[in-house]
Amino acid sequence: MTQILDAMNWRYATKAFDTEKKLSDEQVSDLIDATSLSASSYGLQPWKIIVVKDEGLRLQIKDASWGQTQTTDASHLLILAIKKEVDETYVDKFINIVSTTRGVDVINLEGYSQMMKGAIKTKTEKGGVEAVKDWSAKQAYIALGTLLTACAIEKIDACPMEGFDSKKVDEILSLATLGLESVLMCPIGYRSSADESANYKKVRFAKEEIVIEK
């Protein structure tokens, strides 16, 4: 526990990245592997991680992020996008993976499958497609938390970002053709020595303020 507490005290939302220090492909792959192990409702993972490598695209995304330099200065730019539609076909795909991974016949997973399909149908009937998208976005935020924790443990800097025009980013990356919508961005890399915010004391409410015992 000491290790993770030290890591979480070390991390902060990095404001300036060192443009000369780059993450290796292995480091990025490991972070994505860790994020893929994040908890999600029913295990469905209704999101994708987009690794934006093209510098031209990153410059366009910077413009769609009101000039925030982290988008271009960080070693890598990750974007979490949700599926615009989670339907029965997607559930069936997941069930087939469960079947293969665990060596269970699909027929024996029918109850699990119908439960998930029923839950999604209920969300859709009550709130339409937007309700399902809202649910998917919540799963993406859980994944982001896992990503940030993994980065902190590995002493890799990150900056979770909501401050961008998602519609413009979707257009830049042609996400509509993939049935996706961007919800979060997370530049990752190494902090710049000139980033004064790295030295700020971490400010959090006291434990007594956030914990309620009953």
C-alpha positions as CSV (number, residue, x, y, z in Angstrom):
1,M,0.0,0.0,0.0
2,T,2.9,2.4,0.7
3,Q,4.0,2.1,-2.9
4,I,0.6,3.1,-4.3
5,L,0.2,5.9,-1.8
6,D,3.6,7.3,-2.7
7,A,2.7,7.0,-6.4
8,M,-0.6,8.8,-5.9
9,N,1.1,11.6,-4.0
10,W,3.7,11.9,-6.7
11,R,1.2,12.2,-9.6
12,Y,-0.5,15.5,-10.6
13,A,-2.2,16.7,-13.8
14,T,0.9,17.6,-15.7
15,K,0.8,21.1,-17.2
16,A,4.0,21.0,-19.2
17,F,5.7,18.0,-20.7
18,D,9.3,17.5,-21.7
19,T,9.2,17.3,-25.4
20,E,12.6,15.6,-25.6
21,K,11.7,12.6,-23.4
22,K,9.6,9.8,-25.0
23,L,8.0,6.7,-23.8
24,S,8.9,3.4,-25.4
25,D,6.4,1.4,-27.3
26,E,6.7,-1.2,-24.6
27,Q,5.7,1.3,-21.9
28,V,2.7,2.5,-23.9
29,S,1.7,-1.1,-24.5
30,D,1.9,-1.9,-20.8
31,L,-0.2,1.1,-19.9
32,I,-2.8,0.0,-22.4
33,D,-2.7,-3.5,-21.1
34,A,-3.3,-2.2,-17.5
35,T,-6.2,0.0,-18.7
36,S,-7.8,-2.9,-20.5
37,L,-7.9,-4.7,-17.1
38,S,-10.0,-1.9,-15.6
39,A,-13.3,-2.7,-14.1
40,S,-16.4,-2.1,-16.3
41,S,-20.1,-2.9,-16.0
42,Y,-20.6,-6.5,-16.9
43,G,-17.0,-6.5,-18.3
44,L,-18.3,-5.1,-21.6
45,Q,-15.7,-2.3,-22.0
46,P,-17.9,-0.1,-24.2
47,W,-14.9,2.1,-25.1
48,K,-11.8,2.2,-27.2
49,I,-8.3,3.7,-26.6
50,I,-7.1,5.8,-29.6
51,V,-3.3,6.4,-29.7
52,V,-2.8,9.5,-31.8
53,K,0.7,9.3,-33.4
54,D,0.4,11.6,-36.4
55,E,1.8,15.0,-35.5
56,G,-0.5,16.8,-38.0
57,L,-3.5,15.3,-36.3
58,R,-2.2,16.2,-32.9
59,L,-1.8,19.8,-34.0
60,Q,-5.4,19.8,-35.2
61,I,-6.5,18.3,-31.8
62,K,-4.5,21.1,-30.1
63,D,-6.6,23.7,-31.9
64,A,-9.8,21.7,-30.9
65,S,-8.5,21.8,-27.3
66,W,-8.2,25.6,-27.1
67,G,-4.4,25.5,-27.5
68,Q,-3.6,23.3,-24.6
69,T,0.1,22.3,-25.3
70,Q,-0.1,19.0,-23.5
71,T,-1.8,17.6,-26.6
72,T,1.3,18.1,-28.8
73,D,4.2,18.3,-26.2
74,A,3.5,15.0,-24.4
75,S,5.2,11.8,-25.6
76,H,1.9,10.2,-26.6
77,L,-1.7,11.3,-26.8
78,L,-4.4,8.9,-25.8
79,I,-8.1,9.4,-26.4
80,L,-10.8,7.4,-24.7
81,A,-13.8,7.1,-27.0
82,I,-17.1,5.4,-26.3
83,K,-19.2,3.3,-28.6
84,K,-22.2,5.3,-29.9
85,E,-24.3,2.2,-29.8
86,V,-24.0,-0.9,-27.6
87,D,-26.4,-3.4,-29.0
88,E,-27.2,-7.1,-28.9
89,T,-24.5,-7.8,-31.6
90,Y,-21.9,-6.3,-29.3
91,V,-23.1,-8.4,-26.4
92,D,-23.0,-11.5,-28.5
93,K,-19.4,-10.7,-29.5
94,F,-18.5,-10.4,-25.8
95,I,-20.2,-13.6,-25.0
96,N,-18.2,-15.4,-27.7
97,I,-15.0,-14.1,-26.1
98,V,-16.1,-15.3,-22.7
99,S,-16.9,-18.7,-24.2
100,T,-13.5,-19.0,-25.8
101,T,-11.5,-17.7,-22.9
102,R,-13.2,-19.8,-20.2
103,G,-14.0,-22.8,-22.3
104,V,-17.7,-22.5,-21.6
105,D,-20.3,-23.4,-24.3
106,V,-22.2,-20.3,-25.5
107,I,-25.5,-22.0,-24.6
108,N,-24.5,-22.1,-21.0
109,L,-24.0,-18.3,-21.0
110,E,-27.4,-17.5,-22.3
111,G,-28.7,-16.3,-19.0
112,Y,-25.7,-13.9,-18.6
113,S,-26.3,-12.7,-22.2
114,Q,-30.0,-12.1,-21.7
115,M,-29.3,-10.2,-18.5
116,M,-26.9,-7.8,-20.2
117,K,-29.2,-7.3,-23.2
118,G,-32.1,-6.7,-20.9
119,A,-30.2,-4.1,-18.9
120,I,-29.2,-2.2,-22.1
121,K,-32.7,-2.4,-23.4
122,T,-34.1,-1.0,-20.2
123,K,-31.6,1.9,-20.3
124,T,-32.6,2.6,-23.9
125,E,-36.3,2.5,-23.2
126,K,-36.0,4.8,-20.3
127,G,-33.5,7.3,-21.7
128,G,-32.9,6.6,-25.3
129,V,-29.5,6.2,-26.9
130,E,-28.2,9.0,-24.8
131,A,-28.7,7.0,-21.6
132,V,-26.6,4.2,-23.0
133,K,-23.9,6.6,-24.0
134,D,-23.9,8.2,-20.6
135,W,-23.4,4.7,-19.1
136,S,-20.6,4.0,-21.5
137,A,-18.9,7.3,-20.6
138,K,-19.0,6.3,-16.9
139,Q,-17.1,3.1,-17.9
140,A,-14.6,5.2,-19.8
141,Y,-14.0,7.3,-16.6
142,I,-13.3,4.2,-14.6
143,A,-10.8,3.2,-17.3
144,L,-9.2,6.6,-17.1
145,G,-8.7,6.1,-13.3
146,T,-7.0,2.8,-13.9
147,L,-4.7,4.5,-16.6
148,L,-3.8,7.3,-14.2
149,T,-3.0,4.9,-11.4
150,A,-0.8,2.7,-13.7
151,C,1.0,5.8,-14.9
152,A,1.7,7.0,-11.4
153,I,3.1,3.6,-10.3
154,E,5.4,3.6,-13.3
155,K,6.4,7.3,-12.7
156,I,4.9,8.3,-16.0
157,D,3.2,11.7,-16.1
158,A,-0.3,12.2,-17.4
159,C,-2.9,14.9,-17.7
160,P,-6.6,13.9,-17.9
161,M,-8.5,16.3,-20.0
162,E,-12.2,17.0,-20.6
163,G,-11.5,20.5,-22.0
164,F,-11.8,19.9,-25.8
165,D,-14.4,20.2,-28.5
166,S,-15.4,16.5,-28.8
167,K,-17.3,17.0,-32.0
168,K,-14.2,18.6,-33.7
169,V,-12.0,15.8,-32.4
170,D,-14.4,13.2,-33.7
171,E,-14.2,14.9,-37.1
172,I,-10.4,15.1,-37.0
173,L,-10.1,11.4,-36.2
174,S,-13.1,10.3,-38.4
175,L,-14.6,8.6,-35.3
176,A,-18.1,8.6,-36.7
177,T,-17.1,6.0,-39.3
178,L,-16.0,3.8,-36.4
179,G,-19.2,4.3,-34.4
180,L,-17.3,6.2,-31.7
181,E,-17.4,9.4,-29.8
182,S,-14.5,10.9,-27.9
183,V,-15.1,11.7,-24.2
184,L,-11.7,12.0,-22.6
185,M,-8.1,12.8,-23.6
186,C,-4.9,11.8,-21.7
187,P,-1.5,13.0,-22.8
188,I,1.2,10.9,-21.3
189,G,5.0,11.3,-21.0
190,Y,7.4,13.1,-18.7
191,R,7.0,16.3,-16.9
192,S,9.1,19.3,-17.9
193,S,11.5,20.7,-15.3
194,A,9.9,24.1,-16.0
195,D,6.5,22.9,-14.8
196,E,6.1,24.8,-11.6
197,S,2.9,23.0,-10.7
198,A,4.9,19.8,-10.1
199,N,6.1,21.4,-6.9
200,Y,2.7,22.5,-5.6
201,K,1.6,20.7,-2.4
202,K,-1.2,18.4,-3.1
203,V,-4.5,19.7,-1.8
204,R,-7.2,17.3,-0.8
205,F,-10.0,17.4,1.8
206,A,-9.1,15.7,5.1
207,K,-10.2,12.1,5.4
208,E,-12.7,13.2,8.0
209,E,-14.3,15.4,5.4
210,I,-14.8,12.7,2.8
211,V,-15.7,9.7,4.9
212,I,-19.1,9.2,6.5
213,E,-19.4,6.2,8.8
214,K,-22.8,4.8,9.6
